[in-house]
Amino acid sequence: MKPEAVEALAARIPDGARVALPPDNSLPSLALAKALIRKGARGLRLIGVPVSGLATDMLIGAGCVVEVETSAVSLGEAGFAPRFSAALKEGRITVRDATCPAMHTMLQAAEKGVPFMPLRGLIGSDILRNRPDWKVIDNPFAGHDGDPIVLLPALQPDFALFHAVLADREGNVWVGRRRECATLAHASRHALVTVERLHPGNLLEDERLAPGTINATYITALAVAERGAHPVALLDEYGADNGHVAAYARAARTAEGFQAWLAEHVLAPEAVA
Amino acid sequence: MTDATIRPEERLAAVLARLILDPAAPPARHIAVGAASPIPAAACWLVKKAGHPVRLSLLHKRSGNPFTEGTRELFDLTGQGRIDLFFLGGGQIDGQANINLIGTGEWPGMGVRFPGSFGSAFMYMMTPRTILFREEHSTRVLVPRVEHVSAPGVSAPGVFRRGTAQALVTGKGVFRFDPARARFTLDSVHAGEDAASLRDATGFDYDAPEPVPLTPEPTPEELALLRGPVCDEMLETYPEFCARVFNRRQAA
């Protein structure tokens, strides 16, 4: 698999696509999110796996998003996600609230190719009340009536986007212990992955790296983007740039501040990788 | 360098640690701590550094993260009943121990939007005990009835759940929760507060003993552990918290 440019990966994502993103502790591709903003993506329906972070807030602020399905949107220690909150209040996005294990379970159903999977909990939560696509049945294996349990439909995103440390020339991708990216890649129609660097050998031939590797069969396209998670941390490669995130959070409190931040950090020619 | 001033965060960590070790509660062999929870994390480390055998799974630990099957592993463990204790907060918490992480106004939080429910709708029901924790103690947080239920404090008969709130800890005091009556009882007030100040700051009705005990202050041993080995463990995950509370910065 020949690595492409980050902008070429973004160009594969049509307006209106359902795009799944991991949050800030779990290999988000900020490089690809910025490329989507530069391309002027519109109508995206984002999926938080299982919650959403900085990339989601930026995409919403840039007007790329019409819907977010997620269990929370947060900038961690930097606080609430300001562009998400503003867009919700102004009615520019639809928010479909979920809860973390439900997001995982729906993706696992897609991974297995089954139409639904059950999950405990949730009954009595207003999340369930606001999700007509989630159903409650009586546990058919209980041996008695009156053991209600929730069924969740399979969730197959059009695209999974994430940033890994390594890819090899076959297109295998190493995510280490962040196996939620593997589940996500398995469940999605396409996985578009940015990586820090190329691995010289075949990742699947290495007994120690293979368990943290996603097989190339699930990967649609790759790009090399050094520091592609920045300002978010990436495993043991680099830590979070907390000052950068805090500066974003301050700037993004207003639409004008966000636009200025975007101009400097995303749209300026020197911001392009 | 001994700083005699007890910071509120240190007091709260010590309060939470005592609740974790409460012999009347189900055993806490394996505790998980979720996102953006530096004070509960400090409490757990305090329990561990004091020599109690407990397994801690900190979801946001970057190096040495406990989960190797992805972020779903916490929920799979909890689904099986292998996580004994979890912490939850709320933008609103009511007198029946319902929590609201969605927001105010029309669904989904058209007034003030909170971040969202995270795993609460599952964890609260599948964990044998939950400690509710929120530093802000005010009538806007502690309300008669939450505007939206992210996770319910009690469930209808027949609905599977392993436990509910053991206690609610705030910046002003500690409440115990009785699920049979779906009602809180004030357990103690922190230094500087009294029965009347708690009643004024709480939007829901609750029971209270007469007189209301004062929350014990952290011991010098607890403070030394918090400022030393506990802070060491927390620097990577909570750098801003460690800088603010313990005046310690991570080496570059």
Interface residues (C-beta under 8 A of the other chain):
Chain A: N25 S26 P50 V51 T70 S71 A72 V73 S74 G76 E77 F80 A81 F84 S85 L88 K89 V95 D97 A98 T99 C100 P101 A102 H104 T105 Q108 L119 R120 G121 L122 I123 G124 S125 D126 I127 L128 N130 G146 D147 P148 I149 R177 R178 R179 E180 C181 A182 T183 A233 L235 D236 G239 N242
Chain B: A35 A36 L59 H60 R62 S63 N65 F67 T68 E69 G70 T71 R72 E73 F75 G79 L101 I102 W107 P108 G109 M110 R113 F114 P115 G116 S117 F118 G119 S120 A121 F122 M123 Y124 M125 M126 H148 V149 S150 A151 P152 S155 A156 G158 V159 F160 R161 E236 Y238 P239 E240 F241
